[in-house]
């Protein structure tokens, strides 16, 4: 991978996902950098090279000449145009200009929340007549996903996207951990340490607003609501303020202990009471999932749910 600008960001991202990022500090010739990057990849026996060219918010003649030169020299197997869907009509104009110059193979739409910017996907597809292959709703790798037109349509119509939500959950599913959790629930030993594990799995699924937007009817309701990625930090602070014995046996947490937990986490006792209530409700729900009805529901989900009224599908 190479990019004359924003190299530091790429190096951080590459380090997070264990992908080497080739850089040449001070180099200004994109074609030369691309040539050296490919040589580096061959020397290190890498199967795939991603050449990430410098981005612009508007069409620039010098940039277009550079990118055409790189494209002509590299002759890539696939050329993808990455566009910021928040730029609206400019995104459409830029996509057309790049397609005229390179005849790219597909589009990657970033900053796409499904509800408010679905129009960009429809318009770009119509203008350049190229498929939208990937979408991104955040800066982390978990936010990058394949583009499914029917799922996007469901989200625009407020029907949610339960299929994508289930797929994200399955990616974080650990069979061994699930077996351990199953045994703990059966023995009524589900504790706050287990609760933390569940929270971390949810956090790994990606941006919280994006996840909630996949639930039917929720997307439009939270469209203008600011949901931060650190939404769980207060819950985690309260759990970390508990003793190991309290996390293991929540039933021993009395008023005196709640006051100490509140002080230790910088929260109010009402927040601790709310956490205890949520934990109790989650425990009951998990116990219900252990029963015949819960098992039947899980079996239906694994086999694929039939169509529901209004065209909604699981």
C-alpha positions as a LaTeX table, in Angstrom:
\begin{tabular}{lrrr}
\hline
Residue & $x$ (\AA) & $y$ (\AA) & $z$ (\AA) \\
\hline
Unk1 & 0.00 & 0.00 & 0.00 \\
Unk2 & 1.23 & 3.54 & $-0.60$ \\
Unk3 & $-0.04$ & 7.05 & $-0.39$ \\
Unk4 & 2.03 & 10.24 & $-0.61$ \\
Unk5 & $-0.25$ & 11.99 & 1.92 \\
Unk6 & $-1.72$ & 10.73 & 5.18 \\
Unk7 & 0.95 & 8.04 & 5.43 \\
Unk8 & 0.85 & 8.05 & 9.23 \\
Unk9 & $-2.86$ & 7.16 & 9.28 \\
Unk10 & $-2.27$ & 4.29 & 6.87 \\
Unk11 & 0.63 & 3.01 & 8.93 \\
Unk12 & $-1.53$ & 3.02 & 12.07 \\
Unk13 & $-4.35$ & 1.21 & 10.25 \\
Unk14 & $-1.94$ & $-1.27$ & 8.70 \\
Unk15 & $-0.39$ & $-1.96$ & 12.09 \\
Unk16 & $-3.82$ & $-2.63$ & 13.60 \\
Unk17 & $-4.65$ & $-5.29$ & 11.01 \\
Unk18 & $-1.08$ & $-6.63$ & 10.50 \\
Unk19 & $-0.77$ & $-5.37$ & 6.92 \\
Unk20 & 2.60 & $-3.84$ & 5.90 \\
Unk21 & 2.43 & $-0.30$ & 4.50 \\
Unk22 & 5.13 & 0.68 & 2.03 \\
Unk23 & 6.23 & 4.32 & 2.29 \\
Unk24 & 8.90 & 6.60 & 0.81 \\
Unk25 & 9.32 & 9.71 & 2.90 \\
Unk26 & 9.92 & 12.78 & 0.76 \\
Unk27 & 9.18 & 10.98 & $-2.53$ \\
Unk28 & 6.88 & 12.88 & $-4.91$ \\
Unk29 & 6.62 & 10.65 & $-8.00$ \\
Unk30 & 3.53 & 8.42 & $-7.60$ \\
Unk31 & 4.49 & 6.10 & $-10.46$ \\
Unk32 & 7.94 & 5.50 & $-8.99$ \\
Unk33 & 6.47 & 4.85 & $-5.55$ \\
Unk34 & 4.00 & 2.37 & $-7.05$ \\
Unk35 & 6.80 & 0.57 & $-8.91$ \\
Unk36 & 8.90 & 0.26 & $-5.75$ \\
Unk37 & 5.86 & $-0.82$ & $-3.72$ \\
Unk38 & 5.16 & $-3.68$ & $-6.13$ \\
Unk39 & 8.83 & $-4.71$ & $-6.04$ \\
Unk40 & 8.66 & $-4.65$ & $-2.22$ \\
Unk41 & 5.56 & $-6.85$ & $-2.28$ \\
Unk42 & 7.16 & $-9.40$ & $-4.62$ \\
Unk43 & 10.34 & $-9.49$ & $-2.56$ \\
Unk44 & 8.34 & $-10.15$ & 0.61 \\
Unk45 & 6.03 & $-12.66$ & $-1.11$ \\
Unk46 & 2.82 & $-10.69$ & $-0.64$ \\
Unk47 & $-0.12$ & $-11.87$ & $-2.76$ \\
Unk48 & $-2.02$ & $-8.58$ & $-2.93$ \\
Unk49 & $-0.93$ & $-4.97$ & $-3.38$ \\
Unk50 & $-3.35$ & $-2.11$ & $-2.70$ \\
Unk51 & $-2.25$ & 1.18 & $-4.20$ \\
Unk52 & $-4.03$ & 3.98 & $-2.36$ \\
Unk53 & $-3.69$ & 7.22 & $-4.28$ \\
Unk54 & $-3.93$ & 10.69 & $-2.76$ \\
Unk55 & $-7.54$ & 11.77 & $-2.34$ \\
Unk56 & $-9.19$ & 15.02 & $-3.34$ \\
Unk57 & $-12.60$ & 16.50 & $-2.65$ \\
Unk58 & $-12.77$ & 17.95 & $-6.17$ \\
Unk59 & $-11.44$ & 17.04 & $-9.61$ \\
Unk60 & $-7.86$ & 18.26 & $-10.08$ \\
Unk61 & $-6.14$ & 18.09 & $-13.50$ \\
Unk62 & $-2.68$ & 17.33 & $-12.08$ \\
Unk63 & $-4.10$ & 14.61 & $-9.86$ \\
Unk64 & $-5.99$ & 13.07 & $-12.79$ \\
Unk65 & $-2.80$ & 12.97 & $-14.88$ \\
Unk66 & $-0.92$ & 11.35 & $-11.98$ \\
Unk67 & $-3.55$ & 8.73 & $-11.37$ \\
Unk68 & $-3.82$ & 7.90 & $-15.07$ \\
Unk69 & $-0.04$ & 7.44 & $-15.23$ \\
Unk70 & $-0.08$ & 5.13 & $-12.20$ \\
Unk71 & $-3.00$ & 3.17 & $-13.63$ \\
Unk72 & $-1.27$ & 2.79 & $-17.01$ \\
Unk73 & 1.97 & 1.60 & $-15.40$ \\
Unk74 & 0.48 & $-0.73$ & $-12.76$ \\
Unk75 & $-2.35$ & $-2.20$ & $-14.86$ \\
Unk76 & $-4.27$ & $-3.27$ & $-11.73$ \\
Unk77 & $-6.57$ & $-6.28$ & $-11.65$ \\
Unk78 & $-9.29$ & $-4.11$ & $-10.17$ \\
Unk79 & $-9.76$ & $-0.37$ & $-9.80$ \\
Unk80 & $-12.09$ & 0.93 & $-7.10$ \\
Unk81 & $-13.23$ & 4.52 & $-6.71$ \\
Unk82 & $-13.59$ & 5.58 & $-3.05$ \\
Unk83 & $-16.03$ & 8.41 & $-2.50$ \\
Unk84 & $-17.26$ & 10.31 & 0.57 \\
Unk85 & $-21.06$ & 10.03 & 0.40 \\
Unk86 & $-21.43$ & 13.19 & 2.55 \\
Unk87 & $-20.27$ & 15.36 & $-0.35$ \\
Unk88 & $-23.60$ & 14.83 & $-2.12$ \\
Unk89 & $-23.72$ & 15.99 & $-5.74$ \\
Unk90 & $-19.95$ & 16.60 & $-5.73$ \\
Unk91 & $-19.51$ & 12.87 & $-5.09$ \\
Unk92 & $-21.52$ & 12.11 & $-8.22$ \\
Unk93 & $-19.58$ & 14.61 & $-10.35$ \\
Unk94 & $-16.23$ & 13.31 & $-9.09$ \\
Unk95 & $-17.26$ & 9.70 & $-9.70$ \\
Unk96 & $-18.17$ & 10.54 & $-13.32$ \\
Unk97 & $-14.87$ & 12.37 & $-13.91$ \\
Unk98 & $-12.81$ & 9.47 & $-12.51$ \\
Unk99 & $-14.79$ & 6.91 & $-14.48$ \\
Unk100 & $-14.26$ & 8.87 & $-17.71$ \\
Unk101 & $-10.51$ & 8.89 & $-17.00$ \\
Unk102 & $-9.98$ & 5.36 & $-15.67$ \\
Unk103 & $-13.12$ & 3.34 & $-16.42$ \\
Unk104 & $-12.98$ & 1.90 & $-12.90$ \\
Unk105 & $-14.57$ & $-1.41$ & $-11.88$ \\
Unk106 & $-16.60$ & $-0.43$ & $-8.82$ \\
Unk107 & $-17.31$ & 2.07 & $-6.06$ \\
Unk108 & $-16.58$ & 2.18 & $-2.33$ \\
Unk109 & $-18.91$ & 4.54 & $-0.44$ \\
Unk110 & $-17.65$ & 5.90 & 2.88 \\
Unk111 & $-19.50$ & 7.72 & 5.70 \\
Unk112 & $-22.69$ & 5.98 & 4.69 \\
Unk113 & $-25.27$ & 5.62 & 7.45 \\
Unk114 & $-27.86$ & 3.86 & 5.30 \\
Unk115 & $-30.82$ & 6.10 & 6.07 \\
Unk116 & $-29.75$ & 9.62 & 5.14 \\
Unk117 & $-27.23$ & 8.98 & 2.38 \\
Unk118 & $-28.73$ & 6.08 & 0.47 \\
Unk119 & $-29.50$ & 8.54 & $-2.31$ \\
Unk120 & $-25.79$ & 8.90 & $-3.07$ \\
Unk121 & $-25.57$ & 5.15 & $-3.68$ \\
Unk122 & $-28.52$ & 5.22 & $-6.08$ \\
Unk123 & $-27.34$ & 8.30 & $-7.99$ \\
Unk124 & $-23.71$ & 7.21 & $-8.41$ \\
Unk125 & $-24.81$ & 3.78 & $-9.57$ \\
Unk126 & $-27.10$ & 5.39 & $-12.13$ \\
Unk127 & $-24.55$ & 7.91 & $-13.45$ \\
Unk128 & $-21.42$ & 5.74 & $-13.81$ \\
Unk129 & $-23.23$ & 2.41 & $-14.32$ \\
Unk130 & $-20.72$ & 0.62 & $-12.11$ \\
Unk131 & $-21.53$ & $-1.56$ & $-9.09$ \\
Unk132 & $-21.12$ & $-0.31$ & $-5.53$ \\
Unk133 & $-18.95$ & $-3.04$ & $-4.01$ \\
Unk134 & $-18.22$ & $-1.85$ & $-0.47$ \\
Unk135 & $-19.62$ & 0.62 & 2.04 \\
Unk136 & $-18.11$ & 2.05 & 5.21 \\
Unk137 & $-19.82$ & 3.68 & 8.19 \\
Unk138 & $-16.73$ & 4.49 & 10.26 \\
Unk139 & $-12.94$ & 4.60 & 10.39 \\
Unk140 & $-12.27$ & 1.11 & 11.74 \\
Unk141 & $-12.04$ & $-2.07$ & 9.69 \\
Unk142 & $-15.21$ & $-3.40$ & 11.35 \\
Unk143 & $-17.12$ & $-0.56$ & 9.66 \\
Unk144 & $-16.19$ & $-1.76$ & 6.15 \\
Unk145 & $-18.70$ & $-4.15$ & 4.64 \\
Unk146 & $-19.94$ & $-5.57$ & 1.35 \\
Unk147 & $-22.74$ & $-3.61$ & $-0.28$ \\
Unk148 & $-26.12$ & $-5.36$ & $-0.57$ \\
Unk149 & $-28.72$ & $-3.26$ & $-2.49$ \\
Unk150 & $-31.75$ & $-4.96$ & $-0.94$ \\
Unk151 & $-30.43$ & $-4.41$ & 2.58 \\
Unk152 & $-29.77$ & $-0.75$ & 1.85 \\
Unk153 & $-33.33$ & $-0.41$ & 0.53 \\
Unk154 & $-34.70$ & $-1.97$ & 3.72 \\
Unk155 & $-32.73$ & 0.47 & 5.86 \\
Unk156 & $-33.87$ & 3.48 & 3.83 \\
Unk157 & $-37.48$ & 2.32 & 4.29 \\
Unk158 & $-36.96$ & 1.94 & 8.05 \\
Unk159 & $-37.13$ & $-1.87$ & 7.98 \\
Unk160 & $-33.64$ & $-2.27$ & 9.44 \\
Unk161 & $-31.04$ & $-4.78$ & 8.35 \\
Unk162 & $-31.24$ & $-7.75$ & 10.70 \\
Unk163 & $-29.32$ & $-10.00$ & 8.28 \\
Unk164 & $-26.20$ & $-7.80$ & 8.46 \\
Unk165 & $-26.63$ & $-7.49$ & 12.22 \\
Unk166 & $-26.71$ & $-11.29$ & 12.62 \\
Unk167 & $-23.69$ & $-11.65$ & 10.32 \\
Unk168 & $-21.68$ & $-9.17$ & 12.40 \\
Unk169 & $-22.65$ & $-11.02$ & 15.57 \\
Unk170 & $-21.58$ & $-14.34$ & 14.03 \\
Unk171 & $-18.17$ & $-12.88$ & 13.15 \\
Unk172 & $-17.58$ & $-12.22$ & 16.86 \\
Unk173 & $-19.08$ & $-15.55$ & 17.94 \\
Unk174 & $-16.69$ & $-17.77$ & 19.89 \\
Unk175 & $-18.03$ & $-21.32$ & 20.17 \\
Unk176 & $-15.92$ & $-22.24$ & 23.20 \\
Unk177 & $-16.93$ & $-19.09$ & 25.07 \\
Unk178 & $-20.56$ & $-19.74$ & 24.15 \\
Unk179 & $-20.39$ & $-23.24$ & 25.67 \\
Unk180 & $-18.89$ & $-21.85$ & 28.88 \\
Unk181 & $-21.56$ & $-19.16$ & 29.02 \\
Unk182 & $-24.29$ & $-21.76$ & 28.43 \\
Unk183 & $-23.08$ & $-23.78$ & 31.42 \\
Unk184 & $-22.90$ & $-20.70$ & 33.65 \\
Unk185 & $-26.42$ & $-19.62$ & 32.76 \\
Unk186 & $-27.74$ & $-23.15$ & 33.37 \\
Unk187 & $-26.11$ & $-23.11$ & 36.83 \\
Unk188 & $-27.24$ & $-19.54$ & 37.52 \\
Unk189 & $-23.58$ & $-18.43$ & 37.70 \\
Unk190 & $-23.72$ & $-15.63$ & 35.10 \\
Unk191 & $-21.77$ & $-12.70$ & 36.58 \\
Unk192 & $-20.52$ & $-9.23$ & 35.70 \\
Unk193 & $-17.26$ & $-10.60$ & 34.25 \\
Unk194 & $-19.41$ & $-12.47$ & 31.74 \\
Unk195 & $-21.40$ & $-9.28$ & 31.19 \\
Unk196 & $-18.15$ & $-7.49$ & 30.30 \\
Unk197 & $-17.31$ & $-10.20$ & 27.76 \\
Unk198 & $-20.71$ & $-9.64$ & 26.08 \\
Unk199 & $-20.14$ & $-5.87$ & 26.02 \\
Unk200 & $-16.72$ & $-6.31$ & 24.37 \\
Unk201 & $-18.24$ & $-8.56$ & 21.71 \\
Unk202 & $-20.87$ & $-5.90$ & 20.95 \\
Unk203 & $-18.17$ & $-3.21$ & 20.73 \\
Unk204 & $-16.22$ & $-5.32$ & 18.23 \\
Unk205 & $-19.26$ & $-5.35$ & 15.94 \\
Unk206 & $-18.62$ & $-1.72$ & 15.02 \\
Unk207 & $-20.13$ & 1.74 & 15.38 \\
Unk208 & $-22.99$ & 1.73 & 17.91 \\
Unk209 & $-25.27$ & 4.02 & 15.90 \\
Unk210 & $-24.75$ & 1.83 & 12.84 \\
Unk211 & $-25.57$ & $-1.33$ & 14.83 \\
Unk212 & $-28.74$ & 0.18 & 16.32 \\
Unk213 & $-29.73$ & 1.44 & 12.87 \\
Unk214 & $-29.93$ & $-2.17$ & 11.71 \\
Unk215 & $-32.87$ & $-2.80$ & 14.03 \\
Unk216 & $-36.29$ & $-2.40$ & 12.39 \\
Unk217 & $-37.84$ & 1.01 & 13.12 \\
Unk218 & $-34.81$ & 2.28 & 15.04 \\
Unk219 & $-32.80$ & 3.84 & 12.21 \\
Unk220 & $-35.08$ & 6.83 & 11.65 \\
Unk221 & $-35.68$ & 7.29 & 15.38 \\
Unk222 & $-31.96$ & 7.78 & 16.09 \\
Unk223 & $-31.12$ & 9.63 & 12.86 \\
Unk224 & $-30.42$ & 12.92 & 14.67 \\
Unk225 & $-29.23$ & 11.36 & 17.94 \\
Unk226 & $-25.52$ & 11.49 & 18.75 \\
Unk227 & $-24.51$ & 8.01 & 19.94 \\
Unk228 & $-20.85$ & 7.87 & 20.87 \\
Unk229 & $-18.70$ & 4.78 & 20.39 \\
Unk230 & $-17.78$ & 4.92 & 24.08 \\
Unk231 & $-21.43$ & 4.49 & 25.14 \\
Unk232 & $-20.44$ & 1.56 & 27.37 \\
Unk233 & $-17.63$ & 3.33 & 29.25 \\
Unk234 & $-19.79$ & 4.24 & 32.29 \\
Unk235 & $-21.05$ & 0.66 & 32.59 \\
Unk236 & $-17.50$ & $-0.67$ & 32.31 \\
Unk237 & $-16.31$ & 1.84 & 34.94 \\
Unk238 & $-18.95$ & 0.65 & 37.41 \\
Unk239 & $-18.15$ & $-3.03$ & 36.80 \\
Unk240 & $-14.42$ & $-2.39$ & 37.20 \\
Unk241 & $-15.18$ & $-0.65$ & 40.52 \\
Unk242 & $-16.60$ & $-3.90$ & 41.87 \\
Unk243 & $-14.51$ & $-6.46$ & 43.76 \\
Unk244 & $-13.82$ & $-9.82$ & 42.05 \\
Unk245 & $-16.30$ & $-11.43$ & 44.47 \\
Unk246 & $-18.99$ & $-8.87$ & 43.61 \\
Unk247 & $-18.52$ & $-9.43$ & 39.89 \\
Unk248 & $-18.73$ & $-13.18$ & 40.43 \\
Unk249 & $-21.71$ & $-13.03$ & 42.84 \\
Unk250 & $-23.84$ & $-9.94$ & 42.04 \\
Unk251 & $-26.44$ & $-11.01$ & 44.62 \\
Unk252 & $-24.14$ & $-9.84$ & 47.46 \\
Unk253 & $-24.18$ & $-6.22$ & 46.23 \\
Unk254 & $-26.16$ & $-4.33$ & 48.89 \\
Unk255 & $-26.76$ & $-0.59$ & 49.36 \\
Unk256 & $-23.41$ & $-0.05$ & 51.10 \\
Unk257 & $-21.55$ & $-1.78$ & 48.28 \\
Unk258 & $-23.54$ & 0.18 & 45.68 \\
Unk259 & $-22.48$ & 3.45 & 47.28 \\
Unk260 & $-18.83$ & 2.37 & 47.15 \\
Unk261 & $-19.15$ & 1.29 & 43.49 \\
Unk262 & $-20.78$ & 4.63 & 42.62 \\
Unk263 & $-17.96$ & 6.60 & 44.28 \\
Unk264 & $-15.28$ & 4.45 & 42.66 \\
Unk265 & $-16.69$ & 4.92 & 39.16 \\
Unk266 & $-17.66$ & 8.57 & 39.52 \\
Unk267 & $-21.35$ & 7.77 & 39.01 \\
Unk268 & $-24.54$ & 8.18 & 41.06 \\
Unk269 & $-26.11$ & 5.34 & 43.02 \\
Unk270 & $-29.09$ & 5.61 & 40.64 \\
Unk271 & $-26.73$ & 4.60 & 37.81 \\
Unk272 & $-25.57$ & 1.57 & 39.79 \\
Unk273 & $-29.20$ & 0.60 & 40.47 \\
Unk274 & $-29.96$ & 0.93 & 36.76 \\
Unk275 & $-26.98$ & $-1.28$ & 35.92 \\
Unk276 & $-28.15$ & $-3.91$ & 38.39 \\
Unk277 & $-31.62$ & $-3.83$ & 36.85 \\
Unk278 & $-30.25$ & $-4.18$ & 33.31 \\
Unk279 & $-28.02$ & $-7.04$ & 34.42 \\
Unk280 & $-30.96$ & $-8.83$ & 36.03 \\
Unk281 & $-33.08$ & $-8.40$ & 32.90 \\
Unk282 & $-30.27$ & $-9.69$ & 30.69 \\
Unk283 & $-29.86$ & $-12.73$ & 32.95 \\
Unk284 & $-33.59$ & $-13.51$ & 32.69 \\
Unk285 & $-33.52$ & $-13.13$ & 28.92 \\
Unk286 & $-30.55$ & $-15.45$ & 28.59 \\
Unk287 & $-32.25$ & $-18.01$ & 30.80 \\
Unk288 & $-35.30$ & $-17.87$ & 28.55 \\
Unk289 & $-33.06$ & $-18.51$ & 25.54 \\
Unk290 & $-31.92$ & $-21.73$ & 27.22 \\
Unk291 & $-35.48$ & $-23.08$ & 27.16 \\
Unk292 & $-37.34$ & $-24.88$ & 24.34 \\
Unk293 & $-38.69$ & $-21.64$ & 22.81 \\
Unk294 & $-35.26$ & $-20.02$ & 22.78 \\
Unk295 & $-33.68$ & $-23.06$ & 21.16 \\
Unk296 & $-36.43$ & $-23.11$ & 18.53 \\
Unk297 & $-35.81$ & $-19.43$ & 17.78 \\
Unk298 & $-32.05$ & $-19.98$ & 17.42 \\
Unk299 & $-32.69$ & $-22.94$ & 15.11 \\
Unk300 & $-34.99$ & $-20.82$ & 12.92 \\
Unk301 & $-32.34$ & $-18.08$ & 12.74 \\
Unk302 & $-29.61$ & $-20.54$ & 11.75 \\
Unk303 & $-31.79$ & $-22.05$ & 9.01 \\
Unk304 & $-33.08$ & $-18.72$ & 7.73 \\
Unk305 & $-36.37$ & $-17.12$ & 8.66 \\
Unk306 & $-39.23$ & $-17.10$ & 6.16 \\
Unk307 & $-40.50$ & $-13.86$ & 4.68 \\
Unk308 & $-42.53$ & $-11.77$ & 7.08 \\
Unk309 & $-45.37$ & $-9.31$ & 6.32 \\
Unk310 & $-44.25$ & $-6.18$ & 4.50 \\
Unk311 & $-41.32$ & $-7.92$ & 2.83 \\
Unk312 & $-39.25$ & $-7.93$ & 6.01 \\
Unk313 & $-36.82$ & $-10.87$ & 6.14 \\
Unk314 & $-34.50$ & $-12.22$ & 8.79 \\
\hline
\end{tabular}
